[in-house]
Amino acid sequence: MEIVYVYLKKRSEFGKQCNFSDRQAELNIDIQPNPELAEQFVERNPVDTGIQCSTNMSEHEANTERFEMETRGVNHIEGGWPKDVNPLELEQTIRFRKKVEKDENYINTITQLGSIMEHCIKQNNAIDIYEEYFDDEDPVEVTDEAPSAKTINVFRDPQDIKRAATHLSWHPDGNRKLAVAYSCLDFQRAPVGMSLDSYIWDMENPNKPEIALRPTSPLITLEYNPKDSHVLLGGCYNGQIACWDTRKGSMVAELSTIEFSHRDPVYGTIWLQSKTGTECFSASTDGQVMWWDIRKLSEPTEVVIMDITKKEMLENALGAISLEFESTLPTKFMVGTEQGIVISCNRKGKTPAEKIVCTFSGHHGPIYALQRNPFYPKNFLTVGDWTTRIWSEDSRESSIMWTKYHMAYLTDGAWSPSRPAVFFTTKMDGTLDIWDFVFKQCDPALSLKVCDEALFCLRVQDNGCLIACGSRLGTTTLLEVSHGLSTLQRNEKNIASSVFERETRREKILEARHREMRLKEKGKAEGKEDELREEETAIDLEGLVTKAEEEFFEVIFTELKRKEKDAMKKKPEHKQSLEEEEEEEENEMADKEIGEEEEGALATMNPSPEATPPPSLALDIFLDTLRIVFLRKLTQPQAVGKGPPAPRRPEAARRTLGSGGRTDAKDGGRLGSTAGQRRRLGRLPGGGASSRPQRREGRTQEAGGAVPPPAPPPWQQQGRRLRATPGGDLAAVGVRPAMPGVTA
């Protein structure tokens, strides 16, 4: 603190008596009697009047000038030593003390004073005059006094160009002083010649600030050090961190380098609870939170980027505009952002995922105030857009309590340090709202119109009685609330705790219900998508099957036509050889007709390896069967675990296939009777060129009870039909033609 005036006075002049002197009387004015007034005199009889021995004299004086108080420092210097003794010389002072202590007058004086002091000390030890007799008693409930508040003092910005009061901080020892930060928050609209100073005000002297703080850039925030009341920390508009020591004057004691400082204005600064009392951290809208040590402000000790994607990318960071740190939770801190999201962080986290613990989103605009409840740190208050919200760390999806949407924008808010259910908010219309959710939840318990301009900041004194509000024009108003709003009520802690727990449980139930509804809606949406996908798949399968069938039959018929053309080209060449072979075959068949029937019967009962179908034909039949089963599954779906029923051949088809062997054999014998043709067609049981087997069959059928010989296997029928009528009887009977490249 600077010493402005120094008073010097000799020791001999202390306690000097006043000397008075006599002088002659002076006549200042002489008023002559007025005869006109004498005529108006009316005598009264009797008259009672009081008489004093001395005359009554009075002097009236009016002071129209403003009374201004100034604080001056006094420098105390050790005195009372004789002129021949130098108080700075230790040997001289010791020698003089020993000389005084041997004096008889000194010994007698000390003896007399000692008995008096002994009596006072014993009396003080026996009775404690400062004892509080009713500390253990519960606080008495407040009477039906209505909530109220009154203005105590007003501190105005002494500069001609008015600036907004952006932040307030109470003196930690007794709250006798108030530090106010002044700045213009209109970007690139600061008036020319605007002062950069911020001030510290004395509560009893609103006319002139006690100390002026002169930063290099306007201050956005200003905070007292709770461990050293002479040290203040400020956040500047250009992103720097400044530190003052009021014992050294108004100039900045420490200043951070601009290269390692914030890139945007510093909107939040908080002192940390450390052993040294020199650690702090700051937040800015550039998306960074920095830790500092005021003993070395050249660069921050640690930096955390507010990137909720946990990638530590500065371009994705959210701008920080408010900070919260609770000394009972030394590793946790919270950040309010411009995007309306509260970020809960862990200072001791080693990775970005551990540093950013969780987020709370619920506001539509910047969060200007963020503070934990002093009685229940798990619950915290946020102020942003048009509402105030109360949150619980156990419910992250939504707040547990919130105020109604106001017509004016909210700018700041704070909990009462003495009552857990009371908090304060300021608005752009100059109104201060005091909420007590134990008394009333829908509306504020008290609403005051503090000033006509917007209120920007708010700070509550530690005892909860005084509230300081800063306005847009730099006016700081000091208010005192009524006793009921600052005194803890009976059972208020239990009531507030039950309200917080009840609302937290309710939000958890609603969150679980909303989660179930979202899952159901998601399941329904996925079910509809699956149905649409299945319909599309079914439509596509039918189209694909139809297309495959068309391509398949097109290839088959093309191959058949090609083979038919080749056969027609080769027919004239073999015609002559076939006629010669036909004559030889007729002679041989007449001799071996009976043997062939017996061999056919035996072959039917015990099929030989020659009766097995060729591999290519078997593969053809297998593929045909698979195709039929597949088409039936598509058209007629069966239950799980049950295959499609075996298809039954119509009676007419059975008869056709059962007797076709003989007819085809007969036709085949009639069409080609040569040995070469017989080798190509293959020998079929029950077949022959003569009419003897037919007559025998007719006799057995007439006799009744004789069983006709079994029909030849299907693959042999297929082969014979292909030879007899290529592509003709095939469509009539329904047998699929051979695959391309397979010869019967």
C-alpha positions in Angstrom: 0.0 0.0 0.0 1.4 3.4 -0.9 2.2 6.0 1.7 0.7 9.3 0.6 1.2 11.6 3.6 3.7 11.4 6.5 3.0 13.3 9.7 6.0 14.3 11.9 5.7 15.7 15.4 8.1 16.2 18.2 7.7 14.1 21.3 7.8 17.2 23.5 4.6 18.5 21.8 2.5 15.5 22.5 0.0 16.1 25.3 0.7 19.9 25.5 -2.0 21.9 27.3 -4.0 24.6 25.6 -3.3 28.2 26.6 -6.3 30.6 26.7 -6.1 34.4 26.7 -8.7 37.2 27.6 -9.8 39.7 25.1 -12.4 42.5 24.9 -16.0 41.9 23.8 -16.8 42.8 20.2 -20.2 44.1 19.0 -21.1 42.3 15.8 -24.6 43.7 15.2 -27.1 46.1 16.9 -30.8 45.7 16.1 -32.9 48.8 17.1 -36.5 48.3 18.4 -39.3 48.7 16.0 -42.3 50.8 17.2 -44.7 49.1 14.8 -44.0 45.8 16.4 -44.5 47.3 19.8 -48.1 48.3 18.9 -48.9 44.6 18.0 -47.8 43.5 21.4 -50.7 41.9 23.5 -50.4 41.5 27.2 -51.5 38.2 28.7 -52.4 37.8 32.3 -51.6 35.5 34.0 -48.4 34.3 32.3 -46.4 31.1 33.2 -42.9 30.8 31.9 -39.8 28.9 32.8 -36.7 30.9 33.7 -33.1 29.8 33.6 -30.2 31.5 35.3 -28.3 31.6 32.1 -29.4 32.8 28.7 -30.2 30.3 25.9 -27.7 30.4 23.0 -27.7 28.4 19.8 -25.7 28.3 16.6 -27.2 26.9 13.4 -24.9 25.7 10.5 -25.7 23.9 7.2 -23.1 21.9 5.3 -24.0 21.6 1.7 -20.7 20.1 0.5 -20.2 16.3 0.1 -18.4 14.6 2.9 -15.5 12.5 1.4 -13.5 10.0 3.3 -10.0 9.0 2.5 -7.8 6.2 3.9 -4.3 7.3 4.9 -1.4 5.1 6.0 0.5 5.8 9.3 4.1 4.8 9.6 5.0 3.9 13.2 8.6 4.4 14.2 10.1 3.3 17.5 10.6 6.3 19.8 11.0 7.4 23.4 14.7 6.9 23.6 17.0 9.6 24.9 18.9 11.7 22.4 22.2 10.2 23.4 20.9 6.6 22.7 20.8 5.3 19.1 17.8 2.9 18.9 19.6 1.1 16.0 22.6 0.2 18.1 21.8 -3.0 20.1 24.5 -2.4 22.7 23.4 1.1 23.6 19.7 0.0 24.0 20.7 -3.0 26.2 22.9 -0.7 28.4 20.1 1.8 28.7 17.5 -0.9 29.7 19.7 -2.3 32.4 20.2 1.2 33.8 16.3 1.9 33.8 15.6 -1.5 35.4 17.9 -0.6 38.4 16.0 2.6 39.0 13.9 2.5 42.2 11.0 4.4 40.6 10.8 1.8 37.8 10.7 -1.1 40.2 7.9 0.6 42.3 5.8 1.4 39.2 6.1 -2.2 37.9 5.1 -3.6 41.3 2.0 -1.4 41.5 0.9 -2.1 37.9 1.6 -5.8 38.3 -1.0 -6.3 41.0 -3.6 -4.4 39.0 -2.9 -6.5 35.8 -2.9 -9.7 37.8 -6.5 -8.9 39.0 -7.6 -8.2 35.5 -6.1 -11.4 34.1 -7.7 -13.5 36.8 -11.0 -11.9 36.2 -10.7 -12.5 32.5 -9.9 -16.2 33.0 -12.8 -16.6 35.3 -15.5 -15.0 33.1 -15.4 -15.1 29.3 -17.0 -11.8 28.3 -17.2 -13.0 24.6 -18.9 -16.3 25.4 -22.0 -17.2 23.3 -24.6 -18.8 25.5 -27.0 -20.0 22.8 -24.7 -21.6 20.2 -26.0 -25.1 20.9 -29.6 -24.2 20.6 -31.4 -24.9 17.3 -32.2 -21.9 15.2 -35.7 -20.6 15.9 -38.1 -20.7 13.0 -38.5 -17.4 11.3 -41.9 -15.7 11.9 -44.3 -14.9 9.1 -42.1 -12.1 8.0 -42.3 -11.6 4.2 -39.1 -12.0 2.2 -37.6 -8.6 1.5 -34.3 -6.8 0.6 -33.0 -3.3 0.8 -30.2 -1.3 -0.9 -27.3 -0.6 1.4 -24.9 1.1 -0.9 -24.1 1.9 -4.6 -20.7 1.9 -6.1 -20.5 3.7 -9.5 -17.7 3.5 -12.1 -15.7 6.8 -11.6 -14.7 6.9 -15.3 -16.6 9.2 -17.7 -16.9 6.4 -20.3 -19.0 3.8 -18.5 -18.1 0.1 -18.7 -19.9 -3.0 -17.7 -19.1 -4.6 -14.3 -18.2 -8.1 -15.5 -17.1 -9.8 -12.3 -17.2 -9.4 -8.5 -15.1 -10.8 -5.7 -15.4 -10.4 -1.9 -12.5 -9.8 0.4 -11.8 -13.2 2.2 -11.2 -11.6 5.6 -14.4 -10.1 6.9 -15.8 -9.2 3.5 -15.0 -5.5 4.1 -13.9 -4.9 0.6 -15.2 -5.7 -2.9 -13.1 -6.1 -6.0 -14.9 -5.2 -9.3 -13.7 -6.0 -12.8 -14.7 -3.5 -15.5 -14.7 -4.2 -19.2 -16.5 -3.6 -22.5 -17.7 -7.0 -23.9 -18.8 -5.6 -27.2 -16.4 -7.1 -29.7 -14.4 -4.4 -31.5 -16.9 -1.7 -30.3 -14.9 -0.3 -27.4 -15.1 3.5 -27.3 -12.0 5.4 -27.9 -10.3 6.5 -24.7 -11.9 3.9 -22.5 -10.1 3.3 -19.3 -8.6 -0.2 -18.5 -8.6 0.2 -14.7 -10.5 -2.0 -12.3 -11.1 -1.1 -8.7 -11.3 -2.3 -5.1 -14.0 -0.7 -3.1 -14.4 -0.2 0.7 -17.9 -1.0 1.9 -18.1 2.2 4.0 -16.8 4.5 1.3 -18.7 4.5 -1.9 -17.4 7.8 -3.1 -13.9 6.8 -4.1 -12.3 3.4 -4.7 -9.6 2.3 -2.3 -7.2 0.9 -4.9 -7.1 1.0 -8.7 -5.7 -2.0 -10.5 -4.1 -1.1 -13.9 -3.9 -4.1 -16.3 -2.5 -4.1 -19.8 -5.9 -5.3 -21.2 -9.5 -4.9 -19.7 -10.3 -7.4 -17.0 -13.1 -9.9 -17.5 -12.6 -11.7 -14.1 -11.0 -10.8 -10.8 -10.6 -13.1 -7.8 -9.1 -12.7 -4.3 -6.7 -15.4 -3.1 -8.5 -17.1 -0.2 -5.2 -17.7 1.6 -3.6 -14.3 1.0 -6.0 -11.4 0.9 -3.3 -9.1 -0.7 -3.1 -11.2 -3.9 -5.6 -11.0 -6.7 -5.9 -13.0 -9.9 -7.3 -11.5 -13.1 -8.3 -12.8 -16.6 -7.8 -10.3 -19.4 -9.7 -9.6 -22.6 -6.6 -10.5 -24.7 -6.3 -14.0 -23.0 -3.5 -13.2 -20.6 -3.5 -14.0 -16.8 -2.4 -11.2 -14.5 -1.6 -11.1 -10.8 -1.6 -8.2 -8.3 -0.2 -7.7 -4.8 -1.9 -4.7 -3.2 1.2 -4.2 -0.9 3.3 -3.4 -4.0 0.9 -0.9 -5.6 -1.5 -0.8 -8.5 0.7 -2.2 -11.2 0.7 -5.8 -12.3 3.0 -8.0 -10.3 3.0 -11.1 -12.6 1.8 -11.5 -16.2 1.6 -14.5 -18.4 3.3 -14.4 -21.8 0.9 -13.9 -24.6 2.4 -16.8 -26.7 1.4 -19.4 -24.0 -1.9 -17.7 -22.9 -5.4 -18.1 -24.1 -6.4 -17.0 -27.6 -9.8 -15.6 -26.5 -11.0 -13.6 -23.5 -10.6 -15.4 -20.2 -14.1 -15.8 -18.7 -13.3 -17.9 -15.7 -10.5 -18.0 -13.1 -10.5 -20.0 -9.9 -7.9 -20.5 -7.1 -7.1 -24.1 -6.2 -6.8 -25.4 -2.6 -3.1 -26.1 -2.4 -0.4 -26.0 0.2 1.4 -23.1 -1.4 -1.8 -21.1 -2.2 -0.3 -20.1 -5.5 -2.0 -22.5 -7.9 -5.0 -21.5 -10.1 -6.6 -22.4 -13.4 -8.5 -20.5 -16.1 -10.9 -21.1 -18.9 -11.6 -19.3 -22.1 -13.8 -19.5 -25.2 -10.9 -20.8 -27.2 -11.8 -24.3 -25.8 -8.8 -24.6 -23.4 -8.5 -24.9 -19.6 -5.1 -24.1 -18.3 -3.4 -24.6 -14.9 -1.0 -21.9 -13.6 1.4 -21.2 -10.7 1.6 -17.5 -10.0 5.3 -17.9 -9.0 6.0 -18.8 -12.7 3.4 -17.4 -15.1 5.6 -17.7 -18.2 3.7 -20.8 -19.3 0.9 -23.0 -17.9 1.7 -26.2 -16.0 -1.1 -28.2 -17.7 -3.6 -27.7 -20.6 -6.9 -29.6 -21.1 -8.8 -29.2 -24.4 -12.6 -29.2 -24.1 -13.1 -31.7 -27.0 -16.0 -34.0 -26.1 -15.0 -36.4 -28.9 -11.9 -37.1 -26.7 -9.5 -36.6 -29.6 -7.9 -33.4 -28.2 -8.5 -31.5 -31.4 -8.7 -27.7 -30.8 -10.9 -27.1 -33.8 -13.5 -29.4 -32.3 -13.3 -27.9 -28.7 -16.2 -26.2 -27.1 -15.8 -22.7 -25.8 -15.6 -22.5 -22.0 -17.4 -19.6 -20.4 -17.9 -20.6 -16.7 -15.9 -22.7 -14.2 -16.7 -24.7 -11.0 -14.3 -26.2 -8.5 -15.2 -27.6 -5.2 -12.5 -27.9 -2.5 -14.1 -31.1 -1.1 -13.6 -32.7 -4.6 -10.0 -31.7 -5.4 -9.7 -33.9 -8.5 -13.0 -32.9 -10.2 -14.0 -29.7 -11.9 -16.8 -28.6 -14.2 -16.9 -26.4 -17.3 -19.9 -24.6 -18.7 -19.6 -24.0 -22.5 -21.0 -21.7 -25.1 -23.0 -24.5 -26.7 -25.1 -25.1 -23.5 -23.2 -28.3 -22.5 -21.7 -28.9 -19.0 -18.5 -30.9 -19.1 -17.4 -32.8 -16.0 -13.7 -33.3 -15.9 -11.1 -35.2 -13.9 -7.9 -33.4 -13.4 -5.9 -36.5 -12.5 -6.9 -38.4 -15.7 -3.9 -39.5 -17.8 -5.7 -39.9 -21.2 -8.3 -37.6 -22.9 -11.0 -40.2 -22.2 -10.2 -40.1 -18.5 -10.0 -36.3 -18.3 -13.4 -35.7 -19.8 -15.7 -37.9 -17.7 -19.2 -37.0 -18.9 -21.5 -34.2 -20.3 -24.8 -32.7 -19.3 -26.8 -31.0 -22.0 -30.0 -29.0 -21.5 -29.5 -25.3 -22.3 -30.1 -23.6 -25.6 -27.4 -21.1 -25.2 -24.2 -20.3 -23.2 -24.0 -21.3 -19.6 -23.1 -18.1 -17.8 -23.2 -19.5 -14.2 -22.2 -22.9 -12.8 -22.0 -23.7 -9.1 -22.3 -26.7 -6.8 -24.6 -26.6 -3.8 -22.5 -25.8 -0.8 -24.4 -28.3 1.4 -24.9 -31.1 -1.3 -22.0 -31.0 -3.8 -23.6 -33.7 -5.9 -26.2 -31.2 -7.0 -25.2 -28.2 -9.0 -26.9 -25.1 -10.5 -26.6 -23.8 -14.1 -27.9 -20.5 -15.6 -28.3 -20.1 -19.3 -30.7 -18.9 -22.0 -34.1 -18.2 -20.2 -34.0 -20.8 -17.4 -32.1 -21.9 -14.4 -31.6 -25.7 -13.9 -30.6 -27.9 -11.0 -28.8 -31.1 -11.9 -27.7 -34.3 -10.1 -24.6 -36.2 -11.0 -26.6 -39.4 -11.0 -28.9 -38.2 -13.8 -27.0 -37.2 -16.9 -29.8 -37.1 -19.5 -31.8 -34.3 -18.0 -31.9 -31.9 -15.1 -34.0 -32.7 -12.0 -35.5 -29.3 -11.5 -35.8 -26.1 -13.6 -37.5 -22.7 -13.5 -40.0 -21.5 -16.0 -38.9 -19.7 -19.1 -38.6 -16.0 -18.4 -39.2 -13.2 -20.8 -35.8 -11.7 -20.2 -32.4 -13.4 -20.7 -30.7 -14.7 -17.6 -27.1 -13.6 -17.0 -25.8 -15.0 -13.7 -26.8 -17.0 -10.6 -25.5 -18.3 -7.3 -26.5 -20.5 -4.3 -27.0 -19.0 -0.9 -24.0 -20.0 1.3 -26.3 -20.2 4.4 -29.4 -21.9 3.1 -29.4 -25.0 0.8 -32.8 -24.3 -0.8 -32.2 -20.6 -1.7 -30.4 -19.3 -4.9 -30.3 -16.0 -6.7 -30.5 -15.1 -10.4 -30.0 -11.9 -12.4 -31.7 -10.9 -15.7 -31.2 -8.6 -18.6 -34.1 -6.4 -17.5 -32.3 -5.4 -14.3 -34.3 -7.7 -12.0 -32.8 -9.8 -9.2 -34.8 -13.0 -8.4 -34.5 -14.8 -5.1 -35.7 -18.4 -5.2 -36.7 -20.6 -2.2 -38.0 -24.0 -3.5 -39.0 -25.0 0.0 -41.3 -22.0 0.2 -42.3 -21.7 -3.5 -41.3 -23.7 -6.6 -43.1 -22.1 -9.5 -42.2 -18.5 -8.9 -39.4 -16.6 -7.1 -39.9 -15.9 -3.5 -38.8 -12.3 -4.1 -38.2 -10.3 -7.3 -36.5 -6.9 -7.1 -36.0 -4.3 -9.7 -32.4 -3.2 -9.0 -31.8 -0.8 -11.9 -33.0 0.0 -15.3 -30.1 -1.4 -17.2 -29.1 -5.1 -17.5 -27.5 -6.9 -14.6 -24.3 -8.7 -15.7 -22.9 -10.3 -12.6 -23.8 -11.4 -9.0 -21.8 -12.4 -5.9 -23.1 -13.4 -2.5 -21.3 -12.7 0.8 -20.1 -15.6 2.8 -22.8 -15.1 5.5 -25.6 -14.9 3.0 -26.8 -11.5 4.1 -25.3 -9.2 1.5 -25.6 -9.5 -2.3 -23.6 -7.5 -4.8 -24.9 -7.0 -8.3 -23.0 -5.4 -11.2 -24.8 -3.7 -14.1 -24.0 -2.9 -17.8 -23.2 0.7 -16.9 -20.7 -0.2 -14.2 -23.0 0.4 -11.2 -22.5 -2.1 -8.4 -25.5 -2.3 -6.0 -25.1 -3.7 -2.5 -28.3 -5.3 -1.2 -29.1 -6.8 2.2 -31.7 -9.6 2.3 -34.1 -10.2 5.2 -33.3 -12.4 8.1 -35.5 -15.2 6.8 -33.6 -15.5 3.5 -30.2 -15.7 5.2 -30.9 -17.8 8.3 -31.1 -21.6 8.2 -34.6 -22.8 8.8 -35.5 -25.8 11.0 -35.2 -29.1 9.2 -34.3 -27.3 6.0 -31.3 -29.6 5.2 -33.5 -32.7 5.5 -36.2 -31.2 3.4 -33.8 -30.0 0.7 -32.1 -33.5 0.7 -35.4 -35.3 0.3 -36.4 -33.0 -2.5 -33.2 -33.6 -4.4 -33.5 -37.4 -3.9 -37.1 -37.5 -4.9 -36.6 -35.5 -8.1 -33.5 -37.6 -9.0 -35.5 -40.9 -8.6 -38.3 -39.4 -10.7 -35.9 -38.5 -13.5 -34.3 -41.9 -13.4 -37.7 -43.6 -13.8 -38.6 -41.3 -16.7 -35.2 -41.9 -18.4 -35.8 -45.7 -18.1 -39.3 -45.3 -19.6 -38.0 -43.2 -22.5 -35.2 -45.7 -23.1 -37.7 -48.5 -23.4 -39.9 -46.5 -25.7 -37.0 -45.7 -27.9 -36.0 -49.4 -28.0 -39.6 -50.4 -29.0 -39.7 -47.8 -31.7 -36.3 -48.9 -33.0 -37.5 -52.6 -33.0 -40.6 -51.7 -34.9 -38.7 -49.7 -37.4 -36.2 -52.6 -37.9 -39.1 -55.0 -38.2 -40.7 -52.9 -41.0 -37.4 -52.7 -42.7 -37.0 -56.5 -42.5 -40.5 -57.1 -43.9 -39.9 -54.7 -46.8 -36.6 -56.4 -47.4 -38.2 -59.9 -47.4 -40.9 -58.7 -49.8 -38.3 -57.3 -52.1 -36.3 -60.6 -51.8 -39.4 -62.7 -52.5 -40.3 -60.6 -55.5 -36.7 -60.8 -56.7 -36.6 -64.6 -56.1 -39.8 -65.2 -58.2 -38.3 -63.0 -61.0 -35.0 -64.8 -60.8 -36.6 -68.2 -61.0 -38.8 -67.2 -63.9 -35.8 -65.8 -65.7 -33.7 -68.9 -65.0 -36.4 -71.2 -66.3 -36.6 -69.2 -69.5 -32.9 -69.2 -70.0 -32.7 -73.0 -69.1 -35.4 -74.0 -71.6 -34.0 -71.8 -74.3 -30.6 -73.5 -74.0 -32.2 -77.0 -74.0 -34.3 -76.3 -77.1 -31.4 -74.7 -78.9 -29.3 -77.8 -78.2 -32.1 -80.2 -79.3 -32.5 -78.3 -82.6 -28.8 -78.5 -83.2 -28.7 -82.3 -82.6 -31.8 -82.8 -84.8 -30.1 -81.0 -87.7 -27.0 -83.1 -87.2 -29.1 -86.3 -87.2 -30.9 -85.2 -90.4 -27.5 -84.7 -92.2 -26.2 -88.1 -91.2 -29.5 -90.0 -92.1 -29.0 -90.5 -95.9 -25.5 -91.9 -95.4 -26.6 -94.7 -93.0 -29.8 -95.5 -94.8 -28.3 -98.3 -96.9 -26.4 -99.9 -94.0 -29.5 -99.8 -91.9 -31.6 -101.8 -94.5 -29.0 -104.6 -94.6 -28.8 -104.8 -90.8 -32.6 -105.0 -90.6 -32.8 -108.2 -92.5 -30.2 -110.0 -90.3 -31.9 -108.8 -87.2 -35.3 -110.2 -88.1 -33.8 -113.6 -88.5 -32.0 -113.6 -85.2 -35.0 -112.3 -83.3 -37.3 -115.1 -84.5 -34.9 -117.7 -83.0 -34.2 -115.9 -79.6 -37.7 -114.5 -78.8 -38.5 -116.7 -76.0 -35.0 -116.4 -74.4 -35.3 -112.7 -74.4 -38.5 -112.7 -72.4 -37.0 -114.9 -69.7 -33.9 -112.8 -69.5 -36.1 -109.7 -69.3 -38.1 -111.2 -66.4 -34.9 -112.2 -64.5 -33.4 -108.7 -65.1 -36.5 -107.1 -63.6 -36.3 -109.3 -60.5 -32.5 -109.0 -60.1 -31.3 -105.9 -61.8 -27.8 -106.2 -63.2 -25.2 -103.5 -63.1 -26.2 -102.7 -66.7 -29.6 -101.5 -65.5 -28.2 -98.7 -63.4 -28.5 -95.3 -65.2 -25.5 -93.6 -66.7 -23.8 -91.1 -64.4 -24.7 -88.1 -66.6 -28.4 -89.2 -66.7 -28.5 -89.7 -62.9 -27.1 -86.3 -62.3 -29.8 -84.9 -64.6 -32.5 -86.6 -62.6 -31.0 -85.4 -59.3 -30.9 -81.8 -60.5 -34.5 -82.1 -61.8 -35.7 -83.4 -58.4 -33.9 -80.6 -56.5 -35.6 -78.1 -58.8 -39.0 -79.5 -58.1 -38.5 -79.4 -54.4 -37.2 -75.9 -54.5 -40.1 -74.6 -56.5 -42.6 -76.3 -54.1 -40.9 -74.8 -51.1 -41.2 -71.3 -52.6 -44.9 -71.8 -53.5 -46.0 -73.9 -50.5 -43.8 -73.1 -47.3 -44.0 -75.9 -44.7 -43.5 -75.8 -40.9 -40.0 -75.9 -39.4 -38.7 -79.5 -39.2 -41.2 -81.0 -41.8 -40.3 -81.6 -45.3 -42.7 -81.2 -48.3 -44.9 -84.3 -48.9 -43.8 -86.7 -51.5 -45.5 -85.9 -54.8 -48.0 -88.5 -56.0 -48.2 -89.4 -59.7 -51.6 -89.2 -61.3 -53.2 -92.6 -62.2 -53.2 -91.7 -65.9 -49.6 -90.8 -65.8 -48.8 -94.1 -63.9 -50.6 -96.1 -66.5 -48.9 -94.2 -69.3 -45.5 -94.8 -67.8 -46.2 -98.4 -66.8 -47.3 -99.5 -70.2 -45.1 -97.2 -72.2 -42.1 -99.5 -72.0 -43.8 -102.2 -74.0 -45.3 -99.7 -76.5 -42.0 -98.0 -76.9 -40.2 -101.2 -77.2 -42.6 -102.4 -79.8 -42.4 -99.1 -81.7 -38.7 -99.2 -81.3 -38.5 -102.7 -82.7 -40.8 -101.7 -85.6 -38.8 -98.5 -86.4 -35.4 -100.1 -86.3 -34.8 -103.8 -86.1 -31.2 -103.9 -87.0 -28.5 -104.9 -84.5 -26.9 -101.4 -84.5 -30.1 -99.7 -83.7 -30.8 -102.3 -80.9 -27.4 -101.6 -79.4 -28.1 -97.8 -79.4 -31.5 -98.2 -77.7 -30.5 -100.8 -75.2 -32.4 -104.0 -74.3 -35.5 -103.3 -72.1 -37.2 -106.0 -70.0 -40.6 -107.0 -71.3 -39.9 -105.5 -74.7 -39.9 -107.4 -78.0 -40.8 -107.1 -81.7 -43.2 -110.0 -82.0 -46.8 -110.1 -80.8 -46.4 -113.1 -78.6 -45.8 -111.2 -75.4 -48.8 -109.0 -76.1 -51.1 -112.0 -76.4 -49.6 -113.5 -73.2 -50.3 -110.2 -71.4 -53.8 -110.2 -72.6 -54.5 -113.8 -71.4 -53.1 -113.0 -67.9 -55.2 -109.9 -67.6 -58.3 -111.8 -68.7 -57.6 -114.6 -66.2 -57.4 -112.0 -63.4 -54.7 -112.2 -60.8 -51.7 -112.3 -63.0 -49.3 -109.3 -62.4 -48.0 -107.5 -65.5 -44.3 -107.2 -65.7 -43.0 -104.0 -64.0 -42.3 -100.9 -66.0 -38.7 -100.2 -67.0 -36.8 -97.5 -64.9 -37.6 -93.9 -65.7 -34.2 -93.1 -67.1 -34.5 -95.9 -69.6 -38.0 -94.6 -70.6 -36.5 -91.2 -71.0 -33.7 -92.4 -73.2 -36.1 -94.4 -75.4 -38.4 -91.5 -75.8 -35.6 -89.3 -76.8 -34.6 -91.8 -79.4 -38.2 -92.4 -80.7 -39.5 -88.9 -80.8 -36.9 -86.3 -79.9 -38.7 -83.4 -78.3 -42.2 -84.7 -79.3 -43.6 -87.0 -76.6 -41.4 -85.1 -74.1 -43.7 -82.2 -73.7 -46.8 -84.4 -73.6 -45.6 -86.6 -70.8 -43.8 -83.9 -68.9 -40.3 -85.4 -68.8 -37.4 -82.9 -68.8 -35.1 -83.2 -71.8 -31.5 -84.2 -71.3 -29.0 -81.6 -70.3 -26.9 -80.1 -73.2 -23.9 -82.2 -74.0 -25.4 -85.5 -72.6 -26.0 -88.3 -75.1 -28.4 -91.1 -74.3 
